[in-house]
């Protein structure tokens, strides 16, 4: 199964990225493979 997600980041990309990275072990536990993540190059907030 593939899931594509789009979300509005309200606390800034760096805050989101830190939270995302901190949950890597949980993703591994449930077999979730992340293929890519990021933000549009003109939106660094």
N, CA, C and O atoms as a CHARMM CRD file, in Angstrom:
* protein
*
  180
    1    1 UNK  N      0.84300  -1.16300   0.00000 PROA 1      0.00000
    2    1 UNK  CA     0.00000   0.00000   0.00000 PROA 1      0.00000
    3    1 UNK  C      0.89700   1.23800   0.00000 PROA 1      0.00000
    4    1 UNK  O      1.92500   1.27500   0.67600 PROA 1      0.00000
    5    2 UNK  N      0.49600   2.23400  -0.75800 PROA 2      0.00000
    6    2 UNK  CA     1.22300   3.50300  -0.79200 PROA 2      0.00000
    7    2 UNK  C      0.29600   4.60400  -0.29700 PROA 2      0.00000
    8    2 UNK  O     -0.87600   4.66000  -0.66800 PROA 2      0.00000
    9    3 UNK  N      0.82700   5.46600   0.53200 PROA 3      0.00000
   10    3 UNK  CA     0.06700   6.59900   1.04800 PROA 3      0.00000
   11    3 UNK  C      0.85400   7.86400   0.74300 PROA 3      0.00000
   12    3 UNK  O      2.03400   7.96600   1.07700 PROA 3      0.00000
   13    4 UNK  N      0.20100   8.81600   0.11500 PROA 4      0.00000
   14    4 UNK  CA     0.81400  10.11900  -0.15000 PROA 4      0.00000
   15    4 UNK  C      0.08700  11.12600   0.72800 PROA 4      0.00000
   16    4 UNK  O     -1.14200  11.20200   0.71500 PROA 4      0.00000
   17    5 UNK  N      0.84200  11.88700   1.47900 PROA 5      0.00000
   18    5 UNK  CA     0.25000  12.83200   2.41800 PROA 5      0.00000
   19    5 UNK  C      0.68300  14.25000   2.08600 PROA 5      0.00000
   20    5 UNK  O      1.80000  14.48700   1.62700 PROA 5      0.00000
   21    6 UNK  N     -0.21500  15.17600   2.32600 PROA 6      0.00000
   22    6 UNK  CA     0.06800  16.59900   2.15900 PROA 6      0.00000
   23    6 UNK  C     -0.49600  17.29600   3.38800 PROA 6      0.00000
   24    6 UNK  O     -1.65800  17.09300   3.74000 PROA 6      0.00000
   25    7 UNK  N      0.31300  18.10800   4.03700 PROA 7      0.00000
   26    7 UNK  CA    -0.14100  18.76400   5.26600 PROA 7      0.00000
   27    7 UNK  C      0.36500  20.19000   5.31700 PROA 7      0.00000
   28    7 UNK  O      1.41000  20.51300   4.75200 PROA 7      0.00000
   29    8 UNK  N     -0.38000  21.03700   5.99600 PROA 8      0.00000
   30    8 UNK  CA     0.06900  22.40400   6.24200 PROA 8      0.00000
   31    8 UNK  C      0.87700  22.39500   7.53500 PROA 8      0.00000
   32    8 UNK  O      0.37200  22.00900   8.58900 PROA 8      0.00000
   33    9 UNK  N      2.12000  22.81700   7.44800 PROA 9      0.00000
   34    9 UNK  CA     3.01200  22.84700   8.59900 PROA 9      0.00000
   35    9 UNK  C      2.84300  24.19600   9.29600 PROA 9      0.00000
   36    9 UNK  O      3.09800  25.24000   8.69600 PROA 9      0.00000
   37   10 UNK  N      2.41500  24.17700  10.55500 PROA 10     0.00000
   38   10 UNK  CA     2.10800  25.42600  11.25400 PROA 10     0.00000
   39   10 UNK  C      3.24300  25.91600  12.16000 PROA 10     0.00000
   40   10 UNK  O      3.27100  27.08900  12.53100 PROA 10     0.00000
   41   11 UNK  N      4.16700  25.03700  12.51500 PROA 11     0.00000
   42   11 UNK  CA     5.25400  25.44400  13.41900 PROA 11     0.00000
   43   11 UNK  C      6.59200  25.51800  12.70600 PROA 11     0.00000
   44   11 UNK  O      7.63100  25.58200  13.36300 PROA 11     0.00000
   45   12 UNK  N      6.59500  25.51100  11.38400 PROA 12     0.00000
   46   12 UNK  CA     7.83000  25.59000  10.62500 PROA 12     0.00000
   47   12 UNK  C      8.37500  24.22200  10.24800 PROA 12     0.00000
   48   12 UNK  O      8.16100  23.23200  10.94900 PROA 12     0.00000
   49   13 UNK  N      9.08100  24.18900   9.13200 PROA 13     0.00000
   50   13 UNK  CA     9.61000  22.93600   8.60000 PROA 13     0.00000
   51   13 UNK  C     10.60900  22.28800   9.54200 PROA 13     0.00000
   52   13 UNK  O     10.55900  21.07400   9.73900 PROA 13     0.00000
   53   14 UNK  N     11.51000  23.05600  10.12800 PROA 14     0.00000
   54   14 UNK  CA    12.52900  22.47100  11.00600 PROA 14     0.00000
   55   14 UNK  C     11.89100  21.78300  12.21600 PROA 14     0.00000
   56   14 UNK  O     12.35500  20.72300  12.63800 PROA 14     0.00000
   57   15 UNK  N     10.84500  22.36900  12.76900 PROA 15     0.00000
   58   15 UNK  CA    10.13800  21.75000  13.89700 PROA 15     0.00000
   59   15 UNK  C      9.51300  20.43100  13.46000 PROA 15     0.00000
   60   15 UNK  O      9.62200  19.41900  14.15300 PROA 15     0.00000
   61   16 UNK  N      8.85500  20.45300  12.30100 PROA 16     0.00000
   62   16 UNK  CA     8.23600  19.24200  11.77500 PROA 16     0.00000
   63   16 UNK  C      9.29100  18.17000  11.50200 PROA 16     0.00000
   64   16 UNK  O      9.10000  17.00700  11.85700 PROA 16     0.00000
   65   17 UNK  N     10.41300  18.55800  10.86700 PROA 17     0.00000
   66   17 UNK  CA    11.45700  17.60200  10.51100 PROA 17     0.00000
   67   17 UNK  C     12.04000  16.94800  11.75800 PROA 17     0.00000
   68   17 UNK  O     12.29800  15.74400  11.75800 PROA 17     0.00000
   69   18 UNK  N     12.24800  17.71000  12.80500 PROA 18     0.00000
   70   18 UNK  CA    12.76800  17.14700  14.04900 PROA 18     0.00000
   71   18 UNK  C     11.79800  16.10800  14.61300 PROA 18     0.00000
   72   18 UNK  O     12.21300  15.01400  14.99500 PROA 18     0.00000
   73   19 UNK  N     10.52100  16.44500  14.66400 PROA 19     0.00000
   74   19 UNK  CA     9.51300  15.50600  15.17300 PROA 19     0.00000
   75   19 UNK  C      9.44600  14.26100  14.29000 PROA 19     0.00000
   76   19 UNK  O      9.33500  13.14300  14.79400 PROA 19     0.00000
   77   20 UNK  N      9.51200  14.45400  12.98200 PROA 20     0.00000
   78   20 UNK  CA     9.48000  13.34200  12.03900 PROA 20     0.00000
   79   20 UNK  C     10.67700  12.42100  12.26400 PROA 20     0.00000
   80   20 UNK  O     10.51700  11.20300  12.34700 PROA 20     0.00000
   81   21 UNK  N     11.86300  12.99300  12.36200 PROA 21     0.00000
   82   21 UNK  CA    13.07700  12.19900  12.55800 PROA 21     0.00000
   83   21 UNK  C     13.06200  11.45400  13.88700 PROA 21     0.00000
   84   21 UNK  O     13.56200  10.33200  13.96700 PROA 21     0.00000
   85   22 UNK  N     12.50200  12.05300  14.92600 PROA 22     0.00000
   86   22 UNK  CA    12.45300  11.41900  16.24400 PROA 22     0.00000
   87   22 UNK  C     11.56200  10.18400  16.26400 PROA 22     0.00000
   88   22 UNK  O     11.67900   9.35800  17.16900 PROA 22     0.00000
   89   23 UNK  N     10.67900  10.04400  15.29000 PROA 23     0.00000
   90   23 UNK  CA     9.76500   8.90200  15.24900 PROA 23     0.00000
   91   23 UNK  C     10.21300   7.81400  14.28700 PROA 23     0.00000
   92   23 UNK  O      9.40600   6.96900  13.90000 PROA 23     0.00000
   93   24 UNK  N     11.47600   7.81400  13.89300 PROA 24     0.00000
   94   24 UNK  CA    11.98200   6.81700  12.95800 PROA 24     0.00000
   95   24 UNK  C     11.82500   5.39800  13.49800 PROA 24     0.00000
   96   24 UNK  O     11.44200   4.49200  12.75800 PROA 24     0.00000
   97   25 UNK  N     12.11800   5.19800  14.77800 PROA 25     0.00000
   98   25 UNK  CA    12.02800   3.84500  15.34700 PROA 25     0.00000
   99   25 UNK  C     10.59400   3.32000  15.31100 PROA 25     0.00000
  100   25 UNK  O     10.38100   2.12600  15.10200 PROA 25     0.00000
  101   26 UNK  N      9.62300   4.18500  15.50900 PROA 26     0.00000
  102   26 UNK  CA     8.22000   3.77600  15.44700 PROA 26     0.00000
  103   26 UNK  C      7.83800   3.37100  14.02300 PROA 26     0.00000
  104   26 UNK  O      7.13000   2.38500  13.82000 PROA 26     0.00000
  105   27 UNK  N      8.31300   4.14300  13.03300 PROA 27     0.00000
  106   27 UNK  CA     8.04900   3.77800  11.64000 PROA 27     0.00000
  107   27 UNK  C      8.68000   2.43000  11.31000 PROA 27     0.00000
  108   27 UNK  O      8.06800   1.60600  10.63100 PROA 27     0.00000
  109   28 UNK  N      9.89500   2.20400  11.78600 PROA 28     0.00000
  110   28 UNK  CA    10.56000   0.92500  11.54100 PROA 28     0.00000
  111   28 UNK  C      9.79300  -0.22500  12.18600 PROA 28     0.00000
  112   28 UNK  O      9.64700  -1.29100  11.58900 PROA 28     0.00000
  113   29 UNK  N      9.30500  -0.00900  13.39900 PROA 29     0.00000
  114   29 UNK  CA     8.55100  -1.04000  14.11500 PROA 29     0.00000
  115   29 UNK  C      7.32000  -1.49000  13.32700 PROA 29     0.00000
  116   29 UNK  O      6.96800  -2.67000  13.33800 PROA 29     0.00000
  117   30 UNK  N      6.67400  -0.55100  12.65000 PROA 30     0.00000
  118   30 UNK  CA     5.46300  -0.86400  11.90200 PROA 30     0.00000
  119   30 UNK  C      5.71100  -1.07400  10.40900 PROA 30     0.00000
  120   30 UNK  O      4.76500  -1.20300   9.63200 PROA 30     0.00000
  121   31 UNK  N      6.97300  -1.10700  10.01200 PROA 31     0.00000
  122   31 UNK  CA     7.30700  -1.40600   8.62700 PROA 31     0.00000
  123   31 UNK  C      6.98400  -0.30000   7.64100 PROA 31     0.00000
  124   31 UNK  O      6.71800  -0.56900   6.47000 PROA 31     0.00000
  125   32 UNK  N      7.00500   0.93300   8.10000 PROA 32     0.00000
  126   32 UNK  CA     6.71600   2.07200   7.23000 PROA 32     0.00000
  127   32 UNK  C      8.01500   2.51600   6.56200 PROA 32     0.00000
  128   32 UNK  O      8.99500   2.82800   7.23800 PROA 32     0.00000
  129   33 UNK  N      8.01300   2.54300   5.23600 PROA 33     0.00000
  130   33 UNK  CA     9.16800   2.99700   4.47300 PROA 33     0.00000
  131   33 UNK  C      8.86400   4.36500   3.88800 PROA 33     0.00000
  132   33 UNK  O      7.88000   4.52800   3.16700 PROA 33     0.00000
  133   34 UNK  N      9.69100   5.33800   4.18800 PROA 34     0.00000
  134   34 UNK  CA     9.52300   6.69100   3.66400 PROA 34     0.00000
  135   34 UNK  C     10.37300   6.81000   2.40700 PROA 34     0.00000
  136   34 UNK  O     11.58600   6.60300   2.44500 PROA 34     0.00000
  137   35 UNK  N      9.72800   7.14500   1.29700 PROA 35     0.00000
  138   35 UNK  CA    10.45400   7.28700   0.04400 PROA 35     0.00000
  139   35 UNK  C     11.00900   8.68600  -0.14000 PROA 35     0.00000
  140   35 UNK  O     12.08000   8.85700  -0.72200 PROA 35     0.00000
  141   36 UNK  N     10.29000   9.69200   0.35000 PROA 36     0.00000
  142   36 UNK  CA    10.74000  11.08200   0.20300 PROA 36     0.00000
  143   36 UNK  C      9.92100  11.98400   1.11700 PROA 36     0.00000
  144   36 UNK  O      8.79300  11.65700   1.48500 PROA 36     0.00000
  145   37 UNK  N     10.49400  13.10400   1.47000 PROA 37     0.00000
  146   37 UNK  CA     9.76600  14.15900   2.17200 PROA 37     0.00000
  147   37 UNK  C     10.48100  15.47000   1.90200 PROA 37     0.00000
  148   37 UNK  O     11.65000  15.47600   1.51600 PROA 37     0.00000
  149   38 UNK  N      9.79400  16.56300   2.10200 PROA 38     0.00000
  150   38 UNK  CA    10.41800  17.85100   1.86000 PROA 38     0.00000
  151   38 UNK  C      9.38200  18.96000   1.78900 PROA 38     0.00000
  152   38 UNK  O      8.25000  18.81100   2.24800 PROA 38     0.00000
  153   39 UNK  N      9.79400  20.06900   1.20500 PROA 39     0.00000
  154   39 UNK  CA     8.91700  21.21800   1.06000 PROA 39     0.00000
  155   39 UNK  C      9.23700  21.89800  -0.26100 PROA 39     0.00000
  156   39 UNK  O     10.32900  21.71300  -0.79900 PROA 39     0.00000
  157   40 UNK  N      8.30000  22.68700  -0.79800 PROA 40     0.00000
  158   40 UNK  CA     8.59700  23.41500  -2.02300 PROA 40     0.00000
  159   40 UNK  C      9.78100  24.35500  -1.78700 PROA 40     0.00000
  160   40 UNK  O      9.88600  24.95300  -0.71600 PROA 40     0.00000
  161   41 UNK  N     10.66200  24.49100  -2.75900 PROA 41     0.00000
  162   41 UNK  CA    11.87400  25.26500  -2.54400 PROA 41     0.00000
  163   41 UNK  C     11.62100  26.74400  -2.25500 PROA 41     0.00000
  164   41 UNK  O     12.47300  27.41900  -1.67800 PROA 41     0.00000
  165   42 UNK  N     10.46100  27.24200  -2.65100 PROA 42     0.00000
  166   42 UNK  CA    10.14500  28.64400  -2.37000 PROA 42     0.00000
  167   42 UNK  C      9.38500  28.83400  -1.06000 PROA 42     0.00000
  168   42 UNK  O      8.98800  29.95600  -0.74500 PROA 42     0.00000
  169   43 UNK  N      9.17300  27.76200  -0.28500 PROA 43     0.00000
  170   43 UNK  CA     8.45300  27.82500   0.98100 PROA 43     0.00000
  171   43 UNK  C      9.28700  27.15300   2.05800 PROA 43     0.00000
  172   43 UNK  O      9.17800  25.94300   2.25600 PROA 43     0.00000
  173   44 UNK  N     10.10900  27.90800   2.74900 PROA 44     0.00000
  174   44 UNK  CA    10.99200  27.33500   3.77700 PROA 44     0.00000
  175   44 UNK  C     10.47000  27.55300   5.18700 PROA 44     0.00000
  176   44 UNK  O     11.18500  27.27900   6.15100 PROA 44     0.00000
  177   45 UNK  N      9.24400  28.03700   5.33500 PROA 45     0.00000
  178   45 UNK  CA     8.68100  28.29100   6.67000 PROA 45     0.00000
  179   45 UNK  C      8.28500  27.03600   7.35200 PROA 45     0.00000
  180   45 UNK  O      7.79500  27.07400   8.48000 PROA 45     0.00000
